[in-house]
Amino acid sequence: MIKTLQEIQSSIASGEITAITLDTSIVDAQQKNLEHGLLRRLSQFKGSDTKVLLPDVVLREIESHLLNDAEETLTAVRRANSLISRRWQHASAGPFAEATNNVLSVTAASVVKSRLEAFCAASDVVTIKAEMYVKTGDVIRRYFTSKPPFDTKESKKHEFPDAFALLTLEAWAAQNNTHVLVVTQDGDWKSYCAESECLIALDNLSIVLGCFQRETARYACQRMLELYEEGDPLDLKAKLLDEVRNRWYDIIDININAYSQFQYTGEGLEIEFADLTIETNDKSIIVPVEYGDDHVVASLQVRASAEITCHFLFDKWDSIDCEYTPMGTGFAIRKEELCLSALVTLEGDLPNKMKVVEIEILPESFYLEFGEIEPSWMTHPDNH
């Protein structure tokens, strides 16, 4: 089923849409940050008439992705612990070793289990099991007739989990005589929902959450932009820029593509933010994602002017000694306009008298092309 945003808002108001769900692609896009950001805002539905659904197949996929991350982290901690013990022959190594030992005292599985349980409890997630709603024969028929979510490509066997999840959601919606908003960035999910009588797909969690907010929340968001244009008495720009400068290393993931005659590894990033722009002429940049009697949380898109410095370590293979020979270090600099999203919490007498009380920059990944890179002694020979 395909609906416009206005139709979706009307369906929510009339009680035609009473549930929301999301797939693994949305959780991954939020860098699996269950405790903060947009995923945390699902907790507003606890105790309401709107249910948060998760098919058991999706829940297991999320658990698997979280487990991979947790195990990678523990491996990195073990390596760091070993390096501290061997290389830091100093009293200050004690507190670091103690901290890493505390981390290593838990298992990846227990951490993931605790996080998922807390997330599901906070949002009162309803887990729906495929075995109660889906017949295997229905999935097989879709597979061999290449119906969504199955495609004609050779890798379509990997879409079996998607098929079970979507058929589970549709059967649940039909049984409960309701429609479900499906938040997904997956093209196969979107194709399935387009043909469904009960499922409506949108790919932006901020917009989906915005559909559930009242007109007062929307007006408060637009009033915030108006105040920004009138001289920014809320000090919005400065607070956003401070948060970006102070937290970029936690929330910005930069993937680098470059080429060199030498083998290279990235040795760290530095980002300096010169300015930040809010395009107030585009009213779609701000969406309310949570609303209460004395507060509103808005998702706001901004553009940050950044100078990004990437440091490299170079090596070259020595075919005689059969080992890599260090070739020095170097760096490359790029100036970029980074599109970021932030959650801005407003409190007070909305929308007449309000103040910004909290800002949270949402996780974002970027791909940067640095072109050809070389060691500093080749790029700047006069300095060596």
N, C-alpha and C positions, 0 to 999 in steps of 0.2 A: 504494500500500500504506500502510495506517495501522497504527502500532504505538504502544504505550505506552512510556514511558521505561524501565520495567523490562524490557519485551520487547526494546527496542533494546539495552540493556546486555547482556542474555543473548545476543543475536544477535552482538554484538561479541565476547563471550567465547568463543562457539562457532565463530567464524570465518565466520559467515554474512554479516556486514557487513565488508567489507575496504577500503572507499573512502569518501572524503568529498569533497564539492564545494560550491561556493557560487556564487550569481549576483551580478550587478552591484549589486542592491539592498543586499546585505550589505556590499560594499565601500564603497558610498556612505554607508551608515549609520555606518560607522567613519571617515567623512570621508576616505576613500582613504588612510588612514594605514598603508601597507604595512610600514613599518619598526618600528612600535611597537604597543602595545595587543594586542588579540585576534588580529589578522591575523598578527602576528609569531609567535604561539603555534602556528601551523600547522607551524612548523619542527620541532616535536617528532616529527612523523611521518617525517622524513627517516631513511632506513635502517631503518624499521620495516616490519611487514607491512601497514600501512594506507597506501593511496595517496591523495595529494591530486590530484584531477582538475580540469581546466579545459577545457571545450569551446572550440575556437578562436573560436567566435562570442562567447562571454563574454569571452575574453581581449581580443578586438578592441574590445568595448564598454568594458571597463575602460581600455584604452589610450586610447580616444576621450575618456572622461571626464577622465582624467589630463591629456591634451593640452590640453583646454579650460581646465583650471585653470592649467596651466603658462603658456599663452599669455596668460591674464588677468593672471597675476602679472608676466610680462615687460612687459606694457603698463603696469601700475602702476609698475614700476621705471623704465621709460623716462620716464614723466611726472614721477616724483620726481627723476630725474636732471636733467631739464630745469629744474624749479623750483629745485633746488639751484644750478645754474649761473647762473640769472637773478637769484635773490633773495638768495642768500648771498654777498655780496661780502665774504668774510671768509676768513682762512687756514684756519679749521676746516672749511670746505666741502671742502677737498682730500681728506681721508680718506673722507668720505661719497661723494664722486664716484668715488673710486677703487674703493670697495666695490661701488657700483652698476655700474660699468664691468666689474668682474669677473663679475658676474651676467649682464650683457648679452653677454659673450663666448661664451656657450653658447646653443644653440638649445633650444626647448621639446621638440622631438622627441628630441634626444639625451638630455635629462634623463629623459624618460619611458621611453625605451628602457633606459637604465641602471637605473632603479628597478625596472622590470618584470623584467628579467633577474636582478637580485639577489634579488627576491622569489621568483621561480620556482626559482632555484638553492638558496636557503635552505630551501625546503620540498620540494624535489625534485618539483616540479609535473609531472604527466603531462598534456601537451596532446593532446587527442583531436580529430581533424579530421572535420568533418561529411561531407566528400566520401567518406570511407572507410566511413561507417556509415549514411548517410541517402539514401533515394531521394526525389527531388523530388516524384514522384507521391504518395507517402505524405503529404507536407506539404500538397499541394494538396487531397487528399481531406479532410484534417482541416479545412482552411480552409472548404471549401464545405459541410461538414456541421456546422460550428461545434463541433467537438470540442476539448477542452482541448489546448493553451493558448489556442485561439481562442474568442472569445466571440461573442455575437450583435450586439454593438455595432458601429457604423459604423467605429470606429477599429481594428478587429481586424487590418487589414493591417499594423499596426505590430508585431504579435506574431509575424511570420515568424521573426525571429532567435530568439525564445524556442522556437518549434517545432523549429527545427533543433538548438538546444542540447539540448533535452530528449530528442528522438529519438536524438541522438548518444549521450547518457548511457545511455539505456535499451538501445540496441544494444550498447554497450560492456559493460554489466553482464551482459546475456544471453550475450554471447560469452565472458565470463570467468567465468560461472556464479557470480555474486556479487550482493550488494545494495549500494546506494550511499546514504549519508546526504546529503540535499540541503538545504543551509542557504539559505533564501529567505524574504523578506517579501512576495513577489509572489503575489497571489491566484491568478493563472492557473497559475503553477508548482505551487502547492499542489494545485489541482484536478487537474492532470495526474498528479502523484505519487500522489494518492489512488486513481486508477484503475490505476496501474502495478503490475506484478508484481515490479519490481526497485528502484524508487526510493521512498525514505521521506523526507518533508519535515518539517523543523523550522525555526522562524523565529528561534531564538535561538542565536547562535554560542557563547555561554558554556555553555549547557546541552548543546549538541552536544559541545563539547570535554570537558565534565564526564563524559559517557557513557564516555569512553575511559580515565578515571582509576581507580586502584585504591582499594580500601576504606580503605587507610591514609591516602590523600590526603583522602578525604571525612571521615574521623575527625579529622584534623588541623584541617580547616576548622571543624568543629563545636566542637572543643576551643578554638579561638581565640575563638569567640563565648562559650563558657563562661567563659574567663579574663576576657573583657571584663565579663561580668556579676559576676564575683568581685572586681572592683576594678581591672581593666585593667592588670595588671603588664607587658603588652607595650607599653603607652602607645599603643595603637592609635588611639584617638579623637584625641589631640593630633597624631599624625603625619598622620592623614587631613586634619584641619582645616588644618594648616600647608601641606600640599600643595595643597589647594583654594585657599587664600588666595594662595599664591605662583604658581599656574599657571592661574588661571581664565581669563585673557585669551587663553591658547593653546588652551584646550579647550572653552570654553563659547561657543556661538554663539546670540545672542539676536535674534530677529526681532520687530520692533515693529509693532503696529497701533494707530493713533490717528487722530483727526480734528480739524480746525481750520478756522476761517474763513480762515486764511492758508495759503499753501503753506509746507511745512516740510521740512527735512532733518535727519536725526539727526547730531549732532556729537560723539558719543562716549558711552561707558557707564562707569559706576563701579559696582562691586559690593563690598559689605562683608558678610562672612560672620560672623554672630554665634555660631552654634552648629551642631552636627552631631549627627544622631541615627542610631543603628543599632538597627533593630527586631529584637532577638534572639529574640522570640517567633515570628518567621516564619523557619523554617529554610531556606526556599527562596531567601533573599536571598544566600546564599553557595554558590558552586559551584567545585570545583577545576577548573582549566583546563590545568594542566601539573604533572607529578610526576616527581621524580628521586630518587636514593638519599638525598640530603641536603637536598632543597628541595621546596616545593610552592608553586604560584602559584594564588591564589584570586580569583575574581571576586566582588566584594562590592557590594551595593546600599546606599546611604546616603541620608539626607535632610538637606540643608543649608539652614539658615535664612539668607536673604539679603535685604539691602536694596539694591534696584537703582535707580540714578539715571541717567536718560537726558537728555542735553542736546540742545536743538533750536535751529536757526536758522530764523527766519521771514522770508518775503518776501510782497509783494503786487504783483499786476500793475497797472501804471499804464497805462490805456488811452490817455491823452493823449500821454505820452512814449514809449509802446510799449516799456516796459522794466519789470523787476522792481525794486521799491523795498524796501530792507531795513526790516524791522519789529521788529528786535531779537532777543534770545535768550530762552530759557526752559528750564525743566527740569521733569521729572515724576519722582516717586518711587513705587516699588511694593515691598511686602514679599511675598516669595514663599518657598515651600518647594520647593527644586529637588531632583528625584530624580537622583542621580548614581551612576555605577558606577566602581569602582576595582579595579585589580589589586594584590593584596597578596602580596608574596613572603616566605615564611617559610623559615628555614634552621635547621639544628640536628638534634638527635636527635628526629625526628618520631615521634609527636606529644607525647612526654613533656617534652622540653626544647627550646624553639624561640624564635626572636626574629624580629621584623619587620625585614627588611633593605632593602626597597624598596617604594615605593608609587607607582602611576601612575594618575592620574585619566583615565578614558576620555572621548573627545570626545562632546559632547551638544548638541543644538539645542533651543531653547525658543521658543514664541510667547507674547508678552505683550500684553495689551490695556491701553492706557493711557487710553482714553476721550478726552474733549475736552482739548486742550492749547492754551495761549495764551502770548504773550510775557510776560516777568516784569513789565513795566510795567503790564500789564492785571491780572495776578493779584495783584501786590503794589504797588499805586500809591504807597503811602506811602514806599517805598524808593527812589523815583526823583524 
